[in-house]
Amino acid sequence: MQRSTLAPTVSALALALVLAPLTPAAATPDQAGSSPSEQQVLAEQPSPLPEAAKTTDRVIVKYKDDATTQAAPVERLVEEAAETADVPEAAEATRVNTVVDGAAVLELAEETSTEEVEKLAQEISEDPAVDYAEPDRRVFTATITGTTEQPEQLAQAAATASDPWAGSMWALRQLRAYEAWDTATGRGVNIGIVDTGLASHPDLDAKVINDYDFVSSTALSNDGDGRDADGRDPGTYSAYGQCYAGSAATNSIWHGTHVAGSAAAARNTYGTVGIAPDAKIINARALGACGTGYVSDMAAAVYWLAGESVVGPGRIADRADVINMSLSMWGTCPPLLQDAINTAWNRGIPVAVAAGNNSTSTKPLPAMNYAPGNCYNVITTGAIANLGAYGPTNTAAGYPRAPYSNAGTAVDIYAPGDYIHSAGNTGTRGPVAASTRVDYGTSMATPHVAGTLALLKQKNPTLTSDQLKQKILDSGDPQASLGGAKTLNTHDALYITKPALTATPAAPAPTAPAPSYTTKGAIGSLYTRIKAQTGAPTSNEKPIAGGVYQTFTKGTIYWSPATGAYWVRGGVETAYKRHGTANGVLRFPRSDERSNGIGGAYQLFQNGKILWGSAHGAYALEGPVGAAYAALGNERGVLGYPTSDKRGNGAGGFYQIFQKGKIVQGPQTGAYAVKGAIRGAYDRAGSEKNSLGYPTSGETPDGTGGVQQFFQRGRIVWTSATGAHALQGSIAGHHARSGGTAGSFGYPVSDETPTGTGGVYQAFQRGRIYWSPTTYAQEIKGSIGNTYLALGGTRSRLGFPRTGEISRADGSVVQHFQGGSITWRPGGSTRVDYR
């Protein structure tokens, strides 16, 4: 299974349900243009972490061989690493459970700092038989005081939803959900909610088709046991010290119930209504007391919702179609969670996640620093504020970013997250009575995206996750107050043109005279020449980044002193807006849109270009990645068209996906393409975040009939006869000393493989090389090798080889092993001598 990283490098990660960390009254609206750049805020340290995020008592270990993880003495491996890493709390480790990809979760004898467990994980990862090891970080909630207030007076309920609170749900109006329901309501679609579980509620009870409790810690479950078949929320209340040393007593917050209601509350005569009111819900409880749990439980829940068989519930009969994760933690994406998300995404199950609530109105922090918003294959959701909730707002600029919402390039879309009415419960400990309550945060914004995805899935059931995400992005509304970033538009995502019916149509507004806009200067001259293509102006000129722009019905004309005036339109404009238009990395256009002669089009900008293909849409190419792509022949070359924008990998590098491969850029290595069979081998080895590191070259002939590509810590070689396999570490060194691919062993025919006896081996065309911590890298080949393998290899009494073949004066050859020797005599016979 592809692994995205070997071991996390960020200390004390904290995964939190994304309730905003401040009350609305404490915040002020953003001022356009006042936010620092993402590069500036990336250099800043995050807010102090809660105590729960600084400690853990679990570690996750995965062998490269799944069978080894199941049966091998993984506890002994952890205990040996504990001594070397000086982490005495891990001296006695007990297996808790095994997640779906074969990774074992072990509980330490005592709680210790996450930083210490990272040291332990790094030591474990040094074993060549280990795929990865990582701390099982704690997941926790950040409760908000003062968020249960109700409005003094309800607005009139919408005619399309008789729920008494519907009229107070500003998000429904902002997203144009009432009109969207004329085309889709989520019928036949299942939304998976990974959260604190659900309390019984009239808006939700009849919609839940399956549930499971993945909280594995009895200390946190609040229901007296570990994983079980009851996913209802018993309350997230806690006693003093229950969740970690010194933790305060807390009341229940009913977070999962609120999130589920925003996504899919039924249209009835009670409470509120969700974005997808006819969708069904699959409830995966993964957090308990204090809203605290573990990443391993979160990943297991996602795997289960995606249709994988998981220890406990087994395989779900009717899997999720959409997954909502209103969660955020500081640091890189945990590899176990990334693999679970990949499984869902690649099965056509889009995953909506929260950007996190770590910002303020004057100090927006980048969502790229927070997981799962910085994971691959997610739709990262920021929150916009309710107009007027934070004081006077420039309504002409559109809805502002909610002060707490994280921001930056990792945010795919913004949605209403302020003053959100949804389902709740009146209980301060266990559930008492169903209620309607108000919450704030990117947690509340995310289910609006999940609900919209459910509507899209109903209307377009065959679309891939990437295509569904693109519909969300393409249909969003650009907001000047967000620097051109987009807000969710549920109605337009469905391409609806028919207005929703209402019982009492609103009185028509007085007809205002149509605004009159003029053009001038270079923009006016260009408009005069191409106005049949651009349509009429829809604004006057506006300043931007040292130049100006003017919008028209079919695009925008940009001008700067260095470039002159050019028109940007269609799919290219959509991609340009994703990158911040002239304020972004691409800067101003320097050419018209041009045909590439093979069914696509492109437009040049000061710092790159945007390339459009009919099958995949438009994506930007810039920086070292763009230069590497151009050197390979652009879209006519070996990679074909791009199928994604360049994205950060959360570890200081970048990647961009193309039809026939990807380009990976390291912080110090530059950008290189990885494609074909070599890409397959690279992905098997964990890509840039695992043992090989970043590529340091492109593919080149190896001089002996094959192809090779170099990486920071090894190389991958390929021939048509043997396929592509990585060479790294001690085995690669021994192979090189033997003459490499031109030597006695030839090409590898396998990846490194665990022996199941504490070492690894790699097979070559004419032999094998074995490695263990005590015997190091040794070769076997020929008749001696055949005899050794016939006896059972390392599982025999001989154990690992200690030497290579040694020639004797009488013409015989001997090779020594841990438990004896094998001698070959002239004539072809072999003799085994045991110690």
ZAKOLMAR-470490 format. One record per residue (C-alpha): x, y, z. Coordinates in steps of 0.2 Angstrom, whole numbers, plus 5000, padded with zeros to 4 digits. Layout:
# residues N
XYZ
...
//
This chain:
# residues 835
500050005000
500750174995
501450275010
501650455010
502950485023
504150375034
504050465051
503250635055
504450765059
503350885069
503250875088
501750875098
500350875085
498650905091
497050855081
495550945086
493750955081
493751125073
492651235084
493351415083
494551455097
493651625101
491951685103
491251795089
491251955101
493051945103
493451955084
493552095071
493252085052
494752065041
495352215031
495652185013
497552185009
498052185027
498452005029
500251955029
500851845015
500851655017
502751645017
502751765032
501551665042
502251495037
503851555047
502851595062
502551465076
500751405079
499851445095
500351355110
499651175110
498451115123
499150995135
498250845127
499250875111
500950865120
500850685126
500350515120
500450335126
500350245109
501450215094
500950145077
502150015068
501949945051
503149805044
503449805025
502749625025
500949635032
501049455038
502549505048
501549645057
500249515062
501349375068
503049455072
503649505089
503249685086
503149715105
504949655106
505449775092
504649925102
505549875118
507249855110
507050025102
506450105119
508150055126
509150125112
508050285111
508050305130
506150305131
505850195147
503950215146
504050105130
504949965139
503349865141
502249895126
500649795123
499749775106
498049865106
497349835089
497849815071
497149945058
496649895041
498349905032
499149795044
499949925055
499949875074
499449995087
500449975103
500150055120
501650105131
501750075149
501550255153
501050415145
502550515139
502850675128
502450655109
504250715106
504950565115
503750445105
504350525089
506150485095
505550305098
504650295081
506250355072
507250225080
506050085076
506050155058
507850115057
507449935055
507449895037
505949775039
504949915045
503850015033
503550155045
503250205063
502350355070
501650415087
499850385088
499450565092
497950615102
496450695094
495550825105
494150955104
494351145108
492651195116
491951365114
491051455128
489551565123
489051475107
487351405112
486451575112
484851575102
484251725091
482951835100
481751815086
481551685072
481451745054
480051675043
480351485039
480651455020
479251375011
480351235005
480751175023
479451185037
480851165050
480551315062
482351365063
482651365044
482251545042
483751585054
484951485044
485851615034
487051475026
485551405016
485251575008
487051605005
487351434997
485651444987
485151274994
483351304992
483551324973
484751174973
483451054980
482351084964
483650964956
484450864970
484150824988
485450694992
484250544989
485150384988
486850454994
487750405011
488750535020
490050465032
490250575048
491950545057
491650635074
491150615092
489650515087
487750565086
486450595100
484650535096
483850675087
482250695077
483150775062
484350625062
483750465069
482850395054
484350445042
485650335051
485850175042
487450115050
488550165065
490050105074
491150165089
492950165085
493550235101
494750105107
495250185124
494150135138
494750285148
494050395135
492550305128
491350355142
490350205138
491350075148
492149985134
493250005119
492649975101
490849915099
489349925088
488550075096
489150235089
487950345098
488750485108
488650455127
489350635129
491150705128
491050755147
492550725158
493150725175
494750815181
496250725175
495250595165
495950645148
497750685153
498750735168
497950895175
496550905162
495051005167
493250935169
492250975154
490450965148
489750875133
489750975117
488750865104
489950915090
489650765079
487750785081
487950975075
489050925060
487850785054
486350905055
487251035045
487550905031
485950805031
484650855044
482950805037
481550925031
480250905044
479351005057
480751005070
482351115071
483451145056
483751065039
485351005031
486151045014
485650865008
484050835017
483650665009
485450595011
485750455023
487050455037
488450325042
489050375059
490850335064
491250385081
493050405084
493250535098
492750515117
492950615133
493550785131
493250755112
494950655114
495450505104
496850435093
497350455075
497350265073
495450265077
495150405065
496050315051
495150155055
493450245054
493950315037
494450145030
492850075036
491750205028
492750175012
492249995012
493749915019
493649765032
494249835049
494549745065
492949755075
491549805063
492249705048
491649765031
490149885029
488749825018
488349995011
489850115011
489950295011
489850404996
490550565004
491550585020
491550735032
493050755044
492850915054
494550905062
496250995062
497950965069
499551055068
500950975058
501150855043
499850735038
500050565047
500450425035
499150305042
497750445040
498450485022
498250305017
496450295023
496050455014
496850394998
495850234999
494250335000
494650454987
495250334974
493550234976
492650394971
492250444989
492750634991
493350685008
492850855015
494050915029
494151075039
495551205037
495751235056
495351375068
497051445073
497051615065
496451785071
495851935061
497552015060
498651855060
497951725047
498951555048
499151445033
498051295032
499551205024
500251185042
498751085048
498150915044
497150835037
496951005027
498650975021
498450795016
498250744998
496550704991
495450815002
494350964999
495051085013
493651205019
493851375027
492551475035
491751645030
490951755043
489151805045
489051985038
488952105053
489351975066
491052055069
490552235067
490352345051
490852255035
491152315017
489652215010
490252264992
491852154995
490852004999
490851885014
492451905024
493551765031
492951715048
494351785060
494851615067
494851525050
496551465043
496951525026
498151515012
498351404996
497951245005
496151305007
495151244992
493451334996
492651435010
490951405016
489851485030
490551435047
489851575058
488251565069
487751405061
486051325068
486051135069
485550985079
486150975097
485650905115
485350995131
486350875142
487950935150
488550755153
487550615144
486150655132
484550725139
483450805126
483650855108
483851035104
484451165091
486051255095
487251375087
489151345084
490551425075
492051365066
492751275051
491951125058
490351205054
490851255037
491451085031
489750995032
489051125020
490351055007
489950875011
488150905009
488450994992
489550844987
488050734991
486950834979
488250814966
488350634969
486550604967
486550704950
488150634944
488450464952
489850414940
491050564943
492750534951
493250624967
494350734957
492950784945
491750814960
493050924968
493351024952
491451054951
491551134968
493051244964
492351294947
490651344953
491251444968
491051634970
492651734970
492651854985
493652014985
493752015004
494651845002
495951904989
495051814975
494751644984
493051574982
491551534992
490451384990
488951394979
487851244981
486651294967
487951334954
488851174958
487351084951
487251194935
485451234940
484551364930
482751334935
482251444951
481551354966
479651374969
479051464984
477351464992
477351654993
478451734980
479351884986
478852054979
479952104965
481252234969
481152404961
482052404944
483752504946
484452584931
485852474923
487552534928
488652614915
490452564914
491752644903
493452584896
495052684893
496852674889
497652504884
496152404891
494952514881
496052494865
496052304867
494152304871
493852404855
494652264845
493952114853
492352164862
491352044852
492251904862
492351994879
490552054880
490152214889
491152284904
490452244921
491552354931
492652504929
494552484930
495252434947
497052434954
497952274957
499752234960
500452384952
499352374937
497452374934
496052254928
494252264922
492952134921
491852094906
490351974904
491551844897
493251864906
494451994913
495752114905
497352144915
498652274911
500352314919
501752434913
502852284910
501652174900
500252284892
498452224891
497852044889
496151954891
495951804902
494451694900
493551524903
494551384911
496151484910
495351614921
494651484933
496451424936
497151604936
495951644950
496451494960
498151564960
497751734966
497651814949
498951964947
499251954966
499851774965
501351694959
500951704941
500851894941
500151974925
499751894908
500951924894
500051844880
498351804873
497651634875
498351524861
497951354853
499351224856
498851134840
498350974848
496651014855
497151114870
497651294874
498851394884
499151574890
500851644896
501051744912
502551834919
503051684930
502351544921
500851484911
499151404912
498851254901
497051194897
496551024890
494850974886
494850814896
495650884912
495351074913
496651204916
498151204928
499651324931
501451284928
502751384936
504351384946
505551234945
504151114942
503551214926
505351224920
505551034922
503951004912
504451124898
506151034897
505250874894
504250944880
502651014889
501050924884
501750854868
503150764879
503150614890
502050674903
500550734894
499350864901
499350914919
497950854930
498250954945
499051114951
500651114960
500351074979
501451074994
501850895001
501850955019
503750915021
504551065012
504351004994
503051014980
502250894968
501150904952
500250764944
500150744925
499250614914
500850504913
501750534929
502250674941
503550804945
504250814962
505250964969
506350944984
506951094995
508751074989
508650944975
507651034961
506150964951
506150804942
504850694933
504550524940
503550414928
503050244921
503750084930
504950194940
503550294947
502750134952
504250074962
504450254969
502750244976
502950074983
504450144992
503450285000
503850424987
504750574993
504350565011
505050385014
506850305013
507250354995
506950544997
506750664983
507350634965
509050704961
508950664942
507850614928
507850444920
509550404911
510250254903
511250144915
512550094902
512049914902
510349914893
509249974907
508650144913
508950214930
508450364941
509350434956
508650494972
509350564988
509650394996
509750274982
509150234964
507850144954
508350034940
507249964926
507349844912
505949764902
506349594908
506549634927
505349784929
505849934941
506549904958
507450024971
509249994976
509650074993
510550065009
511849925013
511149804999
511349934986
513149964992
513549774991
512749764974
513849914968
515449834975
514949674965
514949774949
513149844949
511949794935
513449744924
514249634938
513949454944
512149494951
511349584936
509749684939
508549664954
507049564951
506149614968
506049754980
506849734997
505849605006
505749555025
506349385028
505249365043
506749325054
507349505058
508149545042
507849585023
508349515006
508349574988
508249454974
509349484958
509449394941
510949294947
510749284966
510149364982
510849484995
510349465013
510549595027
510349585046
510849695060
512249575065
512849505049
512649655038
512449635019
513049465012
512749384995
512149204990
512249134973
512548984962
512448804969
512848864987
511348984986
510248854979
510648734993
510348865006
508648914999
508148724998
508548715016
507348855020
508549005019
508549115035
507249005043
508348855043
509748815056
510948905046
510149075049
510949225039
512549215029
514049295038
515249295023
515249285005
515949134995
517849095000
518948994988
520048864995
521748794988
520948624984
519748704972
518248694984
517248854989
516448875006
515249005013
514949035032
513249065040
512649095058
512348915061
513548825050
514348825033
513948755015
515448695005
515448664986
516648544978
517248524960
516048414951
514548504958
514148424975
513848524991
513948485009
513148565024
514048575041
513048635056
513848705071
//
